[in-house]
Amino acid sequence: MLSSQLKQLERDGLVVRTAYPEVPPRVEYSITPLGLAVLPVIDALRAFGLSFKAQREKRTRKGSRGG
């Protein structure tokens, strides 16, 4: 699962994979400039999700008190 997601991120140009010819094998992933450019969008989605969740929980609590 993780391997396929990393391969897709690499194909999309969001990360770069560096393989080292060692035993045992070692692979490192680093974020590309394109990947860095996506981070503000991800942060905005996270902030929206947290805000939405808090509002929803607030409404749920009000409803459970008979209010």
Secondary structure as UniProt FT lines:
FT   HELIX           2..11
FT   TURN            12..13
FT   STRAND          15..20
FT   STRAND          26..31
FT   HELIX           33..64
FT   TURN            65..66
//
